[in-house]
Amino acid sequence: MLLILLEALLALVLLLLIVWWTMFSGRKGGEPPKADQAPPD
């Protein structure tokens, strides 16, 4: 039983790590500005 709980905990930690990595390791400058906020050419 302990092994099943340990495996489930490991799977949850892995899932959270993947979600964190995809959310916070994007572009260095963040998202590009939207069309209405872009400076004129």
C-alpha distance matrix in Angstrom:
0.0 3.8 5.4 5.2 6.5 8.7 10.0 10.8 12.5 14.4 15.5 16.8 18.6 20.1 21.3 22.9 24.5 26.0 27.3 28.8 30.4 32.0 33.3 34.8 36.0 38.7 42.4 43.9 46.4 44.1 45.1 48.7 51.0 51.7 55.0 56.5 55.6 56.7 59.8 63.0 64.0
3.8 0.0 3.8 5.4 5.2 6.1 8.6 9.9 10.5 12.2 14.2 15.3 16.5 18.3 19.9 21.1 22.4 24.4 25.8 26.8 28.4 30.4 31.6 32.7 33.9 36.9 40.5 41.7 44.3 42.2 43.4 47.1 49.5 50.3 53.8 55.3 54.1 55.2 58.1 61.4 62.4
5.4 3.8 0.0 3.8 5.5 5.0 6.1 8.6 9.8 10.5 12.3 14.2 15.3 16.4 18.3 20.0 20.9 22.5 24.4 25.6 26.8 28.7 30.3 31.5 32.2 35.2 38.8 40.1 42.9 40.9 42.1 45.7 48.2 49.1 52.5 54.2 53.1 53.9 56.9 60.1 60.9
5.2 5.4 3.8 0.0 3.8 5.4 5.1 6.2 8.6 9.9 10.6 12.3 14.3 15.3 16.5 18.4 19.9 21.1 22.6 24.3 25.7 27.2 28.7 30.3 31.2 33.9 37.7 39.2 41.8 39.6 40.4 44.0 46.5 47.1 50.4 52.1 51.2 52.1 55.3 58.4 59.2
6.5 5.2 5.5 3.8 0.0 3.8 5.4 5.0 6.1 8.5 9.8 10.5 12.2 14.1 15.2 16.5 18.2 20.0 21.1 22.4 24.2 25.9 26.9 28.4 29.7 32.5 36.2 37.6 40.0 37.7 38.7 42.4 44.7 45.4 48.9 50.3 49.2 50.4 53.5 56.7 57.7
8.7 6.1 5.0 5.4 3.8 0.0 3.8 5.5 5.1 6.2 8.6 9.9 10.5 12.3 14.2 15.4 16.4 18.4 20.0 21.0 22.4 24.5 25.8 26.8 27.8 30.8 34.5 35.6 38.4 36.3 37.6 41.2 43.7 44.8 48.2 49.8 48.5 49.4 52.4 55.6 56.5
10.0 8.6 6.1 5.1 5.4 3.8 0.0 3.8 5.4 5.0 6.2 8.6 9.9 10.5 12.3 14.3 15.2 16.5 18.4 19.9 20.9 22.7 24.4 25.8 26.5 29.3 33.0 34.4 37.2 35.1 36.1 39.7 42.3 43.2 46.5 48.3 47.2 48.0 51.0 54.2 54.9
10.8 9.9 8.6 6.2 5.0 5.5 3.8 0.0 3.8 5.4 5.1 6.2 8.7 9.8 10.5 12.4 14.2 15.4 16.6 18.3 19.9 21.3 22.6 24.3 25.5 28.1 31.8 33.4 35.9 33.5 34.3 37.9 40.3 41.0 44.4 46.0 45.0 46.0 49.2 52.3 53.2
12.5 10.5 9.8 8.6 6.1 5.1 5.4 3.8 0.0 3.8 5.4 5.1 6.2 8.6 9.8 10.6 12.2 14.3 15.4 16.4 18.2 20.1 21.1 22.3 23.7 26.5 30.2 31.5 34.0 31.8 32.9 36.6 39.0 39.9 43.4 44.9 43.6 44.7 47.6 50.9 51.9
14.4 12.2 10.5 9.9 8.5 6.2 5.0 5.4 3.8 0.0 3.8 5.4 5.1 6.1 8.6 9.9 10.5 12.3 14.3 15.2 16.3 18.5 20.0 21.0 21.8 24.8 28.4 29.7 32.5 30.5 31.8 35.4 38.0 39.1 42.6 44.3 43.0 43.7 46.6 49.8 50.6
15.5 14.2 12.3 10.6 9.8 8.6 6.2 5.1 5.4 3.8 0.0 3.8 5.5 5.1 6.1 8.7 9.8 10.6 12.3 14.2 15.3 16.7 18.4 20.1 20.8 23.4 27.1 28.9 31.5 29.2 30.1 33.6 36.2 37.0 40.4 42.2 41.2 41.9 45.0 48.1 48.8
16.8 15.3 14.2 12.3 10.5 9.9 8.6 6.2 5.1 5.4 3.8 0.0 3.8 5.4 5.0 6.2 8.5 9.9 10.6 12.2 14.1 15.5 16.5 18.2 19.6 22.2 25.9 27.5 29.8 27.4 28.3 31.9 34.3 35.1 38.5 40.1 39.0 40.0 43.1 46.2 47.2
18.6 16.5 15.3 14.3 12.2 10.5 9.9 8.7 6.2 5.1 5.5 3.8 0.0 3.8 5.4 5.1 6.1 8.6 9.9 10.4 12.1 14.3 15.3 16.3 17.5 20.5 24.1 25.3 27.9 25.8 27.1 30.8 33.3 34.5 38.0 39.6 38.1 39.0 41.9 45.2 46.1
20.1 18.3 16.4 15.3 14.1 12.3 10.5 9.8 8.6 6.1 5.1 5.4 3.8 0.0 3.8 5.5 5.0 6.2 8.7 9.8 10.5 12.4 14.3 15.5 16.0 18.8 22.5 24.0 26.7 24.7 25.9 29.4 32.2 33.3 36.7 38.6 37.3 37.9 40.8 43.9 44.5
21.3 19.9 18.3 16.5 15.2 14.2 12.3 10.5 9.8 8.6 6.1 5.0 5.4 3.8 0.0 3.8 5.4 5.2 6.2 8.6 9.9 10.8 12.3 14.4 15.4 17.7 21.4 23.3 25.7 23.3 24.0 27.5 30.1 30.9 34.3 36.1 35.0 35.8 38.9 41.9 42.7
22.9 21.1 20.0 18.4 16.5 15.4 14.3 12.4 10.6 9.9 8.7 6.2 5.1 5.5 3.8 0.0 3.8 5.4 5.1 6.0 8.4 10.0 10.5 12.0 13.8 16.3 20.0 21.5 23.7 21.3 22.3 26.0 28.4 29.4 33.0 34.5 33.2 34.1 37.1 40.3 41.4
24.5 22.4 20.9 19.9 18.2 16.4 15.2 14.2 12.2 10.5 9.8 8.5 6.1 5.0 5.4 3.8 0.0 3.8 5.5 5.1 6.0 8.6 9.9 10.6 11.5 14.5 18.1 19.4 22.0 20.0 21.5 25.1 27.8 29.2 32.7 34.5 32.9 33.5 36.3 39.5 40.3
26.0 24.4 22.5 21.1 20.0 18.4 16.5 15.4 14.3 12.3 10.6 9.9 8.6 6.2 5.2 5.4 3.8 0.0 3.8 5.5 5.1 6.2 8.6 10.2 10.5 12.8 16.6 18.5 21.1 18.9 19.8 23.3 26.2 27.3 30.7 32.7 31.4 31.8 34.8 37.8 38.4
27.3 25.8 24.4 22.6 21.1 20.0 18.4 16.6 15.4 14.3 12.3 10.6 9.9 8.7 6.2 5.1 5.5 3.8 0.0 3.8 5.5 5.3 6.2 8.7 10.2 12.0 15.7 17.8 19.8 17.1 17.8 21.4 23.9 24.8 28.3 30.1 28.8 29.6 32.7 35.8 36.7
28.8 26.8 25.6 24.3 22.4 21.0 19.9 18.3 16.4 15.2 14.2 12.2 10.4 9.8 8.6 6.0 5.1 5.5 3.8 0.0 3.8 5.5 5.2 6.0 8.1 10.6 14.2 15.6 17.7 15.4 16.8 20.5 23.0 24.4 28.0 29.6 27.9 28.7 31.5 34.8 35.7
30.4 28.4 26.8 25.7 24.2 22.4 20.9 19.9 18.2 16.3 15.3 14.1 12.1 10.5 9.9 8.4 6.0 5.1 5.5 3.8 0.0 3.8 5.6 5.6 5.6 8.5 12.1 13.6 16.3 14.5 16.0 19.4 22.4 24.1 27.5 29.5 27.8 28.0 30.7 33.9 34.4
32.0 30.4 28.7 27.2 25.9 24.5 22.7 21.3 20.1 18.5 16.7 15.5 14.3 12.4 10.8 10.0 8.6 6.2 5.3 5.5 3.8 0.0 3.8 5.9 5.9 7.0 10.8 13.2 15.4 13.0 13.7 17.1 20.0 21.3 24.6 26.8 25.5 25.7 28.6 31.6 32.2
33.3 31.6 30.3 28.7 26.9 25.8 24.4 22.6 21.1 20.0 18.4 16.5 15.3 14.3 12.3 10.5 9.9 8.6 6.2 5.2 5.6 3.8 0.0 3.8 6.1 6.8 10.3 12.4 13.9 11.0 11.8 15.5 18.0 19.3 22.8 24.6 23.1 23.7 26.7 29.9 30.8
34.8 32.7 31.5 30.3 28.4 26.8 25.8 24.3 22.3 21.0 20.1 18.2 16.3 15.5 14.4 12.0 10.6 10.2 8.7 6.0 5.6 5.9 3.8 0.0 3.8 5.7 8.7 9.8 11.7 9.6 11.5 15.2 17.7 19.7 23.3 25.0 22.9 23.3 25.9 29.3 30.2
36.0 33.9 32.2 31.2 29.7 27.8 26.5 25.5 23.7 21.8 20.8 19.6 17.5 16.0 15.4 13.8 11.5 10.5 10.2 8.1 5.6 5.9 6.1 3.8 0.0 3.8 6.8 8.0 10.9 9.6 11.7 14.9 18.0 20.3 23.6 25.7 23.6 23.4 25.8 29.0 29.4
38.7 36.9 35.2 33.9 32.5 30.8 29.3 28.1 26.5 24.8 23.4 22.2 20.5 18.8 17.7 16.3 14.5 12.8 12.0 10.6 8.5 7.0 6.8 5.7 3.8 0.0 3.8 6.5 8.6 7.0 8.4 11.4 14.7 16.9 20.1 22.4 20.5 20.1 22.6 25.7 26.0
42.4 40.5 38.8 37.7 36.2 34.5 33.0 31.8 30.2 28.4 27.1 25.9 24.1 22.5 21.4 20.0 18.1 16.6 15.7 14.2 12.1 10.8 10.3 8.7 6.8 3.8 0.0 3.8 5.5 5.1 6.8 9.0 12.4 15.1 18.1 20.4 18.3 17.4 19.6 22.6 22.7
43.9 41.7 40.1 39.2 37.6 35.6 34.4 33.4 31.5 29.7 28.9 27.5 25.3 24.0 23.3 21.5 19.4 18.5 17.8 15.6 13.6 13.2 12.4 9.8 8.0 6.5 3.8 0.0 3.8 5.6 8.7 10.4 13.4 16.6 19.6 21.6 18.9 17.9 19.5 22.7 22.8
46.4 44.3 42.9 41.8 40.0 38.4 37.2 35.9 34.0 32.5 31.5 29.8 27.9 26.7 25.7 23.7 22.0 21.1 19.8 17.7 16.3 15.4 13.9 11.7 10.9 8.6 5.5 3.8 0.0 3.8 6.6 7.7 10.1 13.6 16.4 18.1 15.3 14.3 15.9 19.2 19.7
44.1 42.2 40.9 39.6 37.7 36.3 35.1 33.5 31.8 30.5 29.2 27.4 25.8 24.7 23.3 21.3 20.0 18.9 17.1 15.4 14.5 13.0 11.0 9.6 9.6 7.0 5.1 5.6 3.8 0.0 3.8 6.5 8.9 11.8 15.2 16.9 14.3 14.1 16.4 19.8 20.7
45.1 43.4 42.1 40.4 38.7 37.6 36.1 34.3 32.9 31.8 30.1 28.3 27.1 25.9 24.0 22.3 21.5 19.8 17.8 16.8 16.0 13.7 11.8 11.5 11.7 8.4 6.8 8.7 6.6 3.8 0.0 3.8 6.4 8.7 12.0 14.0 12.1 12.0 14.9 18.1 19.1
48.7 47.1 45.7 44.0 42.4 41.2 39.7 37.9 36.6 35.4 33.6 31.9 30.8 29.4 27.5 26.0 25.1 23.3 21.4 20.5 19.4 17.1 15.5 15.2 14.9 11.4 9.0 10.4 7.7 6.5 3.8 0.0 3.8 6.5 9.2 11.6 9.8 8.8 11.7 14.5 15.3
51.0 49.5 48.2 46.5 44.7 43.7 42.3 40.3 39.0 38.0 36.2 34.3 33.3 32.2 30.1 28.4 27.8 26.2 23.9 23.0 22.4 20.0 18.0 17.7 18.0 14.7 12.4 13.4 10.1 8.9 6.4 3.8 0.0 3.8 6.6 8.1 6.0 5.7 8.9 12.0 13.6
51.7 50.3 49.1 47.1 45.4 44.8 43.2 41.0 39.9 39.1 37.0 35.1 34.5 33.3 30.9 29.4 29.2 27.3 24.8 24.4 24.1 21.3 19.3 19.7 20.3 16.9 15.1 16.6 13.6 11.8 8.7 6.5 3.8 0.0 3.8 5.6 5.3 6.1 9.9 12.2 14.1
55.0 53.8 52.5 50.4 48.9 48.2 46.5 44.4 43.4 42.6 40.4 38.5 38.0 36.7 34.3 33.0 32.7 30.7 28.3 28.0 27.5 24.6 22.8 23.3 23.6 20.1 18.1 19.6 16.4 15.2 12.0 9.2 6.6 3.8 0.0 3.8 5.5 5.3 8.7 9.9 11.8
56.5 55.3 54.2 52.1 50.3 49.8 48.3 46.0 44.9 44.3 42.2 40.1 39.6 38.6 36.1 34.5 34.5 32.7 30.1 29.6 29.5 26.8 24.6 25.0 25.7 22.4 20.4 21.6 18.1 16.9 14.0 11.6 8.1 5.6 3.8 0.0 3.8 5.7 8.5 9.7 12.6
55.6 54.1 53.1 51.2 49.2 48.5 47.2 45.0 43.6 43.0 41.2 39.0 38.1 37.3 35.0 33.2 32.9 31.4 28.8 27.9 27.8 25.5 23.1 22.9 23.6 20.5 18.3 18.9 15.3 14.3 12.1 9.8 6.0 5.3 5.5 3.8 0.0 3.8 6.5 9.1 12.1
56.7 55.2 53.9 52.1 50.4 49.4 48.0 46.0 44.7 43.7 41.9 40.0 39.0 37.9 35.8 34.1 33.5 31.8 29.6 28.7 28.0 25.7 23.7 23.3 23.4 20.1 17.4 17.9 14.3 14.1 12.0 8.8 5.7 6.1 5.3 5.7 3.8 0.0 3.8 6.5 8.8
59.8 58.1 56.9 55.3 53.5 52.4 51.0 49.2 47.6 46.6 45.0 43.1 41.9 40.8 38.9 37.1 36.3 34.8 32.7 31.5 30.7 28.6 26.7 25.9 25.8 22.6 19.6 19.5 15.9 16.4 14.9 11.7 8.9 9.9 8.7 8.5 6.5 3.8 0.0 3.8 6.5
63.0 61.4 60.1 58.4 56.7 55.6 54.2 52.3 50.9 49.8 48.1 46.2 45.2 43.9 41.9 40.3 39.5 37.8 35.8 34.8 33.9 31.6 29.9 29.3 29.0 25.7 22.6 22.7 19.2 19.8 18.1 14.5 12.0 12.2 9.9 9.7 9.1 6.5 3.8 0.0 3.8
64.0 62.4 60.9 59.2 57.7 56.5 54.9 53.2 51.9 50.6 48.8 47.2 46.1 44.5 42.7 41.4 40.3 38.4 36.7 35.7 34.4 32.2 30.8 30.2 29.4 26.0 22.7 22.8 19.7 20.7 19.1 15.3 13.6 14.1 11.8 12.6 12.1 8.8 6.5 3.8 0.0
